[in-house]
């Protein structure tokens, strides 16, 4: 599968489009000037404890306090509190040896928030979800530091290998390598991308993450609550970290600094592949040149058309998203089952793309066209599951109900992307009303009268084709055009399809210049 990353930089920020086989599947906005991005680490101050929710609100500098549930405290919460206090009060010039850090006993899985947060200590937290609507960020004390092949989790010593790596021998090989190079007090999760990688590459990735952990220790020295301790990499680099593989064949940006950063990153992780990065310098906007702008317009909005003639209706309610699959004009009365299956199969592909593209999270209900054949029903669910395997957000797909409804849950990390695909009508400015045709004709007549009396020119009136038909309808000698010519003198009417409905201009036919008044 060919993948391309198109990066458009402008005064408003950076937009990043991920294309798979030339089709837009993800759209990201890099607001690096902002804050509270998923993965960022903050020193927080515990504020209001909510025993009924078994949660606590934490001040990390957002206008709304962040939400920390007991289940997100991490079993090593006491160790984290101890580490945070040690790092803040550390006066040495270098970071202390974390491998010798003495961990505290784990907290109970079924404990109560008030029991473990006594004294309301300052605590290192990580953003799980960005602020959404009126809610503050969702945070966790279960820290994870991602690399290209590995994810490091402090305060434990386990090594887990991704379940997506199916080869037993490969899983054992990776387990042995990591256990031989891993420092004490650092747990490691081996990502799917590590499959087939050498021990040297894995060690290099681990050392890079350990350097980030040392930076956290250093930044905590003397830190005060609501201070950012470590930022996630910028969106471009983090996407490359998570997605870069042999399928990537193009990364193009219109900003030289972004091109330089991408080349430097790729040189560090995959030397020799920097050639896939290029600098776009064309006259058209980069999104237009690569067809992204057109796909954005076609892919967002309430109605999404399918290539086979069907369409989706995507609605959002307070509690969930609803997607309705419709057959359009292609439905066959001869073999309804096969037609329904064909449209549903096409819709399943588009739905999987739409969930990633719009970053839709929470509960999603899909109303497929009814199918009687049990095999067809199972196949549709399998298609959705296979297509969503590429989705990096955690998700779950349930079997079709007897009413043909498919239930999907998808991890919500950031606000859903919403793009308006409509445009304001230039004639009515969005009001739905234009000037009365009679008043428009009166205005044109006044201008003709004035110009024929005061301007020495071979007059030419340019108007919209529909407006011209209004001037020339009826018998020639009874038309408005004929009446105006008889009343004010000769002039020519020229239709222009590029004009707005109520737009008109006067020109000197001899010189071709517009007559302004």
TORKOLPA-167818 format. One record per residue (C-alpha): residue in one letter; x, y, z. Coordinates in pm, whole numbers, plus 50000, padded with zeros to 5 digits. Layout:
AXYZ/...
REM end
This chain:
X500005000050000/X501485033349891/X501365060550156/X501985097750115/X502205125950365/X501265160550232/X502115189350468/X500675223950410/X502035252650617/X500235286250631/X499735315850863/X496895296751035/X499095266751119/X500135233550972/X497745208750807/X498915173050747/X497145149050511/X497845111650504/X496995094950174/X496785057550113/X496705048149745/X496055085249670/X492955084949895/X492745108150196/X492455087650517/X493695110950793/X493785148550838/X495735164351122/X496285199651248/X499565207751416/X498835235051670/X502295233151821/X501815268551942/X498985255952163/X499095232052456/X497415201852614/X498205177852331/X497925140252379/X501205126752520/X502375159252685/X503605156653046/X502735182353313/X503435187553679/X499945189153824/X498485200054154/X495725178154299/X492695199754371/X489175187154436/X488685150554531/X485375135454413/X484765103454617/X481465096754438/X483255095654102/X486355079454253/X488315106554079/X490175138954141/X490495171653950/X494055183253881/X495295218053795/X497655216553495/X497095252253374/X493975247253161/X490915268953227/X489115236853326/X490865213653574/X491995180353425/X490105148553520/X492025119553679/X490085087553752/X491305061153998/X491735036053715/X494205060053551/X496365064053863/X498605034453768/X499465006554012/X502755024854071/X501095057254188/X503015058154517/X506305053154331/X505385081654095/X504605105154386/X507935096254547/X509835100754218/X508175134454148/X509115148054489/X512705135054458/X513125150354111/X511695184254214/X514015186554515/X517095172454339/X519925198254354/X522565178554162/X523675189053814/X522915154853662/X519915131653678/X520015105053952/X520415068453854/X516815057353804/X517815020553785/X518575022454159/X515285039254247/X513425019554514/X509805015154411/X506865016454652/X504174989154689/X501444989154425/X498055004154508/X494894982954507/X492994979854179/X489694984654364/X490815011954603/X489375046454668/X490825079054542/X490685096454881/X492875069655038/X495825073954800/X495715111754742/X495945123255103/X497895155455135/X497165163854770/X500765160354649/X502145174954327/X502195147754064/X503585141253715/X500715134253474/X500305127453103/X497535139652872/X495235111152764/X492605132152589/X492695167952471/X490065192252607/X486775185052429/X483865209452432/X483395222052789/X485455193952940/X489035197653056/X491805173552956/X491685136953064/X494985127153226/X496795096253351/X499585087853593/X500425056653394/X503235072753196/X504245059552855/X507135072252643/X506795060752280/X509595054152037/X509535040451684/X509745003851786/X509275004652163/X507145021052432/X508715025552776/X506635026153096/X508555036253412/X508355019653758/X507974983653642/X510104956553482/X507854937353243/X508454931752870/X505364927652650/X505344920652278/X502544933152049/X499894906751985/X499854916851619/X503254899651582/X501964864551519/X505204844851476/X506044827051802/X509754826051716/X509834863351640/X508044871551964/X510564851052161/X513474867451977/X512234902452055/X511544892952418/X515124880352461/X516664911352301/X514724936252514/X515274917252839/X519034917752772/X519264955752711/X516494969752933/X517554989653245/X515964982353582/X512695000253672/X511685005253308/X508994983553149/X508984979652770/X506204972852521/X507464960652184/X505464976551903/X504354958651585/X506854979251383/X509704961451568/X509044928851381/X512214918951195/X514354947151340/X517914940451453/X519024942751815/X521124973551722/X518034992251593/X516014982751900/X518834993452133/X519155026651952/X515415033051990/X515535023952361/X518475047352426/X516535075952263/X513555070052494/X515835067952799/X517245102052705/X513655115652708/X513175100753056/X516365118053175/X515065150653027/X511895146553233/X513965142253549/X516015173253465/X512945194553381/X511275185153709/X514075201253915/X512565230954096/X509405228753885/X506115244054002/X502605229853946/X500885236153611/X504285235853438/X504785216053116/X507575191053172/X507895174952830/X506095180252499/X505135153152258/X507035156051930/X505465178951672/X502665162951473/X504775156751162/X507525138451350/X505105118551568/X503215106951257/X506475096251095/X507445078351416/X504205058551421/X503665053151048/X506995053550864/X507605020550689/X508535006850348/X505085016750213/X505865053950243/X506975067149904/X506425104649934/X506585131750199/X506145166450054/X505855200250229/X505715236450119/X507805249050412/X511625244750395/X512005240750772/X509505212050779/X511335195350489/X514605198750680/X513135184451003/X511565154950819/X514835146850641/X516805148850966/X514355125951143/X514315100250863/X518115101450839/X518245092851209/X515845063351196/X516155050950835/X519345064150670/X519155065250292/X515405071050274/X515595108950297/X514985110249921/X511245104849974/X511065139950126/X510665168749880/X509995206049889/X506925217849694/X507355251849529/X504505252549277/X502135281649218/X499015262649327/X498455255949699/X500035222249782/X496715206549890/X495145215949556/X498115203149357/X497925168849523/X494125166749515/X493705169149893/X491515200349891/X489015184149654/X488875152549868/X488295173150184/X485315190350020/X483915157049902/X484525137550225/X483125160550492/X479555171450543/X476355153950634/X476105134550305/X478985113950162/X478545099549813/X479745064549724/X481225056049383/X478515030049316/X475645054949346/X474795049449713/X475485074549988/X476015078150363/X474215101650599/X476405109650901/X474685125451200/X476075134951542/X474045135351861/X475095143052217/X475515106152299/X476645089751976/X477205091351601/X474735075951357/X475615065451001/X472805055950764/X473625036350448/X471375044450151/X471185027649810/X470525058849605/X469275052749251/X471275020749190/X469034996349379/X467994966249170/X464614950249217/X465834918249045/X468334906449307/X467894928249610/X470154907249835/X473184909849602/X472584946949545/X472274953749919/X475474933849988/X477394952549715/X476324986749846/X476974976950209/X480454964350118/X481284997249949/X479795016350243/X481874996050493/X485085007150321/X484025043550327/X482845041550690/X486235028250804/X487885057250619/X485465083150757/X486085072651119/X489825078351076/X489455109450862/X487035127851092/X488575112051404/X485115101751520/X485135086751870/X482685072452121/X479715051152017/X478965047851645/X475775031051517/X475725020851149/X472375012750984/X473244990250689/X470744980850419/X468864949650531/X470364916250422/X468754882250480/X471754860050401/X473684852150724/X476944848250529/X476564883150382/X475904897650726/X479024881050868/X481094892150569/X480154928850621/X481294927750984/X484534910450880/X485174937050615/X484724964950873/X487044947251119/X489744941450856/X489624977350731/X489724991551083/X492824970851162/X494805000151012/X493175023951262/X495605033451542/X492765043251777/X491495015552006/X488155002651881/X485664974351908/X483204961251647/X480134940951751/X478124917051525/X475124929951331/X471884930551526/X468724914951385/X467734949951269/X470904953451061/X472624977451302/X476384976051355/X477744989651684/X481285003551697/X483155019951982/X486265040051900/X488735057352129/X488165094752150/X491435113552212/X490765147552061/X487805167751929/X486205154251612/X487355171851296/X484505192251151/X484915210650821/X482165231050661/X481815220850297/X479125246150210/X479735280550067/X477755312450115/X475645320849811/X477215352049654/X473785364549545/X471905362349874/X474865361450120/X473325331750296/X469945347950362/X468075327250104/X466585358949954/X467615381749666/X466315415349554/X463005416249375/X463465411349000/X461345442348938/X463615463949156/X466655449748977/X465155458548637/X464395493648766/X468035498148872/X469315486648532/X466895509848355/X468055539948560/X471675532548474/X470895528248102/X469025561448103/X471905579248275/X474665564148059/X472865570447729/X472355606647829/X475795614047976/X478375589747835/X479395589047471/X479925551547429/X478655521647236/X476885506647537/X477085469247618/X475195453947912/X476695421648058/X474275400548265/X473605364748378/X471905342348112/X468755338848324/X468505376648357/X469005380547983/X466125356747918/X463965379348137/X464915409147915/X464235391447587/X461215369547665/X458045374147461/X457715387947109/X460715408847014/X458855442046990/X457135435347323/X460255425047517/X461895447047779/X464985448747558/X462965462947270/X461155487647496/X464415500547649/X466035504347306/X463075523647178/X463015545547490/X466775552547545/X468545543247225/X470495513647094/X472585491147327/X473675454747328/X473005427347582/X475735400947640/X475165370447863/X477945359148096/X477525325748278/X480275335248523/X478165363148668/X476075359848983/X472345359148920/X471785395649013/X475135408948890/X475385432548592/X478065455048439/X478265480548159/X481085481547902/X482125503647611/X481825479747317/X484455498847118/X487225498947380/X486125468747587/X486555488847907/X484095486848195/X482055518148253/X481985525948623/X479645550148791/
REM end
